[in-house]
Amino acid sequence: MGKLNDFSLYVITGENYHPGRAISEVMEEALQGGADIVQLRDKTSSPQELLRKAQELKALTRRYGVPLIINDHIELAIEVEADGVHLGQEDLSLQEARRLLGSSRIIGISTHAIEEARAAELGGADYIGVGPVYPTGTKPGVKPVTLDYVRQVAAEITIPFVAIGGITPGNVDDVLEAGAKRICAVSAIVGSSDVKGTARLLSERVRSSRGSVYAPKEIVVNGRPETVTARTVDQLIARYGLQGRKLVVELDGYIVPQDEWAATQLFSGVKIELVHFVGGG
């Protein structure tokens, strides 16, 4: 997938919030609701189990055309050809991670103070996490950075940042008003009784606040550069008046099944082929 596409909703796995449900099932519902980055975060599984989960999520995110990020485990990210890694302040240095991963993969860095954000930007991070904004069960005992830090980063840092930590549908508007343009959620989404619906609600709130629900995108359609406002494959098909036709849709080399058209988002730079079968041939 290459470098980071613009994104709004970043969802991290949290299997403790959905006991009895498979990780792939829950994360697919999050993707259907509008998640446009997925991170595998697992501090307890064996290496073999981590590999299995990473392979499942890689196949899933490839189908939906979104990046897969691996928390901490650079070797695992390389093995499953994930799109990048996310590192904490105590993990491997950004410079060493870049040496191992190369220039094409995504590297995100957790930050908790403006000095850390500045260092990550200067060091070449592709994005930073900003949090925890509020108290959260995923970071027990960690003091929240509050909305003041979100405002600091929004005013100074130029690389993408994602606000994270205790964000819910009840407080997301405050986070967005503080200057966040991207949010991350764990328990609010994967622990919800309606994963897809909660993801959709948060995604729409973020996109609406950015005024980007129908922002124009530069894409390539059947070899021709096009400027479109369609957000998903099915909306693009409707734009060309091809609803109900026999179509094969290929997005960046992947054949998108018809039942995934509505959930497959379009981003600037993608290449899409719409093959229309006429008269059975």
N, C-alpha and C positions, 0 to 999 in steps of 0.2 A: 504493500500500500504506500510505502514511501513516507515522506514527511507528514506532519500533522495537518489534517484538514481542520477547518473551523468547526467548532463543536459547541453544544449548549448543555447537554446533560451527560455527565460522566457517572457511571454506576459501578460500584465495587461489590464483589461477591462477599457474602456473609452468611455462611451456611448455618451458623448457630441461630439465625433469625427465622429459618424456615425448616425446622426438623421434619424429616419424613418426606421432603420434596427434593428431587434431583436438582443439582446445580444448573444443569443445562436447561431444564424445564423452566426454572425461575428466571434465568438470565434471558431466555428467549422471549418470555413475556415482557421483560424490561425493554428489550430491543423492539418489540412490537409496539411498545408505548412511546418510543422515541429516543431511547438511549443511543448516543452516537459515539461513545467510547466505553469499553468494558475493561475492568482491571480484575485479574485474579489475585486475590490476597488470601493467603492461607499460611498460618504460622504453626500448624500442628500436624499436618499430614506427612506421611512418609514420602521419600523421593519418588517411589513408584506411583503412589496415589496422586501426588502433585503432577507427575507427567501425564497420567490419564486425564485428569481434569483439564490441564492445559491443552491437550490434544482435542478434547471435546469442545472447549471454548474456542479454539482456533478454527475448527471446522464451522462452528456456529457463527462466529463473527465474520468469517469469510463469506458465508452465505448472505449476510446482511450488509456487507460492504462497510464495516466499521473497524477501527483499530482494536487490537487486543494488546493490553499492557500487562506485564508480569511484575508483581511487587517483589522487589529484592533480588530474585533469583536470575542473574544474568545468564548463567549457563543454560538454564531451562528455557529462557527466552530465545536463545540462539538455537537450541535443539528443536523447538517446535516452530521456529520461524515466526515468532510473535513480532508485532510491530514496534515494540519498545519495552522499556522498563520504567518503574517508578522507584525512586530511592529516597530514604530518609537521611537526616543529617548525620547519623552515625554509621551509615552504610558505606559501601565502596565510593571512592571519590568520583566526582563527575568526570574528571579528566581520564581516569583509568577506565571508567565505564564507556566513555566515547572511544577510547582506543580499542576496546574489545568489541564494541558494537558497530563501529564505523559511523559514517556521516548520515546514512540514510534512515537509520532507526531513531525512534522517538525516545528522549530521556526526559522524565519529569522528576522534580525535586520537591519534597515537602519543606515548607518554610513556616516559621512561627514568629519571625521578626523581620523588620525591613532590611537589616543588615544581611540576613540570609537570602532574602529575595534579590538584593543587589548582587550578591556573590554568585547566585545561580544564573542570573541574566548575563553577567560578565563572563561566566565560565562556559556559556554556550548551551544552557538548558533549553529545551523546546517549549516547556511550560513549567509552571510551579503550582503546587498546592498551597492554599492559604487557609490555615486553620490550626486547631479546631475553632470555628467561629463561636459555637455554643458547646456546652458540656455534652459529651457523647460516650456511649457505652463502648465504642470501638477504641477509645483512648481514655480509659479510666484513670482518674487522678491527674490528668493533664489540664493545666489552667487554660481556659479559652482565651483566644487572642482578641475577641470581641469585634464588633463592626469597625472600630477605630483602625485596626490593622487592614481590613478590607479597603477602607478609604485611602490609607497610605499607599497601598499597592496600586490601586486604581489611578492615583494621581501621579505615580512616578514610574512604574514598571511598564515596559513596552511589549514584552513577550506575553503570550496568553497566560492567564492565571485562572484557577478554578477554586472557588470557595467551597470549603468542606467542613463538616463537623456539626452534627445536630440539626441540620437543615431539613425542614419539613414544609408541607403545604401551608402551615400556619405562620411560618416566619420567613418564607422565601422572599416575599415582597420587600421586607426590611433589608435583606442581603442585597437584593438587586438595586434598591435605592441607594445603598452605600457604594455602588459602583461595580459590583460583580456582573460579568456578562456570561459567566459559565458557572454551573454549580455541580457539586458531587453529592450523592446520597448513598447511604448503605441501608440502615435499618428502615428508614422511611419508605423505601421502595421494596427491597427484598423481604422485609418483614411485614409487608402490607397484605391484607386479605385480598386486595385487588392490585397486584403488581403492575399489570399493564395500564390500568386506569390511573394509578398514582404517578407512574412514569410519564404518561401523556399529560397529566395536569401540570407537573413540574416543568416538562419540556415546553409546553405552550406558554407558561408564565414567563419563562426565560426568553423565549423567542419574541413574545409580544413586547416585553420590556426593551428589547433591542431594536424593535421595529423591523425585524428581519424575517418575519413569517413568510413574506413573499419577496424577499430581496433578490434582485437579479443575480444569476449565476452564469459564468462562461463555461460551457461544456461543448463537447464534440459529438454530434449526432450523425451517424452514418458518414463519417469522414468530414463533415462540414461544421465549422465553428458556429455555435448558436448562443444567443443570450436568452435565457428562460427564467421564469419565476416559479416553475413547478418545483415542489419540494420532494416529490416521490415519483417512482417510475409510472404508477398508474395515472398520476396527474399529467405527466409528460405525454403519455399515450392519448389521454383525453384532449390535450392541446392540439395533437395532430389529427383528431377525429378518427382514431383507430380502435375505439372501444368495440368489443364484440368480434373483432377480426382475428384470424389465425396468425398469431405472432410468436416469434422467438426473440427474446430480449437478452442481449449480452452486454454486461456492464464490466468494463475493465477486464475482459477475458473470461468472466464467469457468467454462465447461463442462469438467469434469474427465473425460478419457477413462477408460474402465474399467481399462485396463492401467496407469494411474497412481494408482489408488485406494490401493494399499498403500504408495506412497511419498509421498503428499500428506499432510503433517502438519496437525494442527489446533492453533490457538492461541486463547487467550481473545480474544473480541471478533469472531471471524469470523462471517459469515452464510452459512448453507448451505441450499440447497433440494434436497430429495429428491423427485423426481417419479416416481411409480410408475404404469406403464402397465398397465391391467387390461383383459383381453378384446380386446386389439388396438387400443384407443382411449383 
